[in-house]
Amino acid sequence: MQIIRSIAEMRAWRCSAGKLAFVPTMGNLHAGHLALVQAAKQQADKVVVSIFVNRIQFGQGEDFDAYPRTFETDCEQLRVAGVDVLFFPSEQELYPRVKQAFNVEPPHIQNELCGAFRPGHFRGVATVVSKLFNIVQPDIACFGKKDYQQLHVIKAMVADLNMPIDVVPVDTGRAADGLALSSRNGYLSAEERSEAPRLYRHLQSMRDSLLAGSQDYVALERAAWQDLEQAGWRVDYVEIRQADTLAIAHAGEERLVVLIAARLGRTRLIDNIEVQRVASSAA
Ligand code: PAF
């Protein structure tokens, strides 16, 4: 595996790469990232993974400084996974003017769900991902469904800005007890780790109620919220939305997604589950 640090070298390599799939990451890799790499390998001749901890998507008081930097073990995992190039730019390389004048501004969805609790986060994500797309110039880019809102923002950006890139969503990797794999799980104490799967259990039980025909979204959201708070979580949101568009869901909607963000101790966990309901045959 080649490690490339400069934009010029990355662009030069890309010219002879053929069909190229790309997996952007912030490092601290786990099995969920490796599933993205496997999906990328199935789609293209060559695979590039980037590692860049993107300061501008972290808010004040968030974990930018504490974010785990695990370069050596990340490299080893990527090598074993058969990645062709690791793009590993410095901050100076990617943001030479420190505060750049132009940013990619997502529409209103950037202020909803996670965006309501992390102002500027999705602008930071859209900006760095479009920079990375311009540098790596992939044909395909793989993103995990765990960051459902991020996936939505990237898909909308690629469509609206006519980027010639196929965005491939990859299912969320889970531990045996259902907890979604995340770099932030490493912040959980042993006690918190055993409590954490409660979040996914709520998603499953809300999905089951929706599949059984429940239309009272508010009641389902409130019940999950209350149980999590009683178990010691601080809930940011529990929401049932239209899948894909993330618009407010109305009764009778067929394609839904349930999204939860909640804090366990100092760790903020997010997860979601898609629900495909069969169209009602009633007139
Ligand atoms: O999902 C992530 O790891 C990051 O948000 C991304 C897409 C690499 C942008 O920094």
Residues whose N, C-alpha, C, O or C-beta is under 5 A from the ligand:
A	BS01	PAF	P24 T25 M26 F52 N54 V125 V128
